[in-house]
């Protein structure tokens, strides 16, 4: 039955290979079930509720991708970057409640879903310059980096310089630094699951030496505190328009970029450069975002770590199904999640940030009109603690450069629209 549905022979794969690919991708993205609750709890969310929502939303999203986008071996989960944006920018920065933030995630997901059903999808993807996409991605990486450094204790507040070096004599801080380095070394050695291995191994060391409290491995499933707890009224207000746009923008282009990357590895790009079946994958992704918001977690998106499973031979949605099943089996690991030292979680977050920043290598460095706005996005996000500010200032800069240099003919209308809306958002 599975052979007929996923057409293993057509895609030159088999059940065993798909399972292996699913396990490989799971190991590379399993860290999200521990990191997502830590980050959102800082924004006022319930840790246990987010843990359960993360696992269930991830599993459901993988099942949707596997069954509907059946030629895509993709793993999906709450996205890194947007969860930090919601916790630190929307909740702590703007003062919104978790239910109001989840309402914005839901509205952004519905907008993504509607656009995925129309020709607007291709128009939007082709409208935004590659340089801005890369700069925004790198900015999200630096945003995650400063959060990770703060969680680790390496960076702390300072009344004069705003930030300064933390206490590097602290054993747990030193252990977190070593965890970060080991994650890098494991990646260089091509060890699958380097992040989750680093988290677990160094957490065990912290427990052994009494640097963190061990609460157990398995236990009862925490209640879904934020299930269907979204405030649409606040999400549809004028004050949340920028938040909704940011959630939509990042999710949309992150998904498109991830799917394109996976397509290149799996041979899904035809001779004309068109990605086969990308419509089904983006629709599955957008539905998953809506489902995730209802479950009580932030934007669910396709993970670039899926490339690990593709390299292991995954070619169909069966890979996604395996990922979903493995996440479901982790539902009982809430005590383990609460036992992990936040400093070790911070090390994992710092490592993830480096994966975002490396996109800068693809910038058009010979054209300052292209790379300068991208750098504005990259620098602004961590310094203002806001992905939204970085996107807005980058688009305004890009538009002004094109106007003043007399190169407006080839600029997409989307640039002007976002730039004008960004200016308005800063003035009201």
PyMOL commands that set and color helices and strands:
alter all, ss='L'
color gray80, all
select helices_A, chain A and resi 2-6+15-29+32-41+47-68+82-93+98-116+120-127+130-152+171-188+194-208+232-235+238-266+278-295+306-311+318-328+334-339+342-362+368-384+387-404+413-427
alter helices_A, ss='H'
color red, helices_A
select strands_A, chain A and resi 76-78+155-158+162-165+300-302
alter strands_A, ss='S'
color yellow, strands_A
deselect
rebuild
show_as cartoon
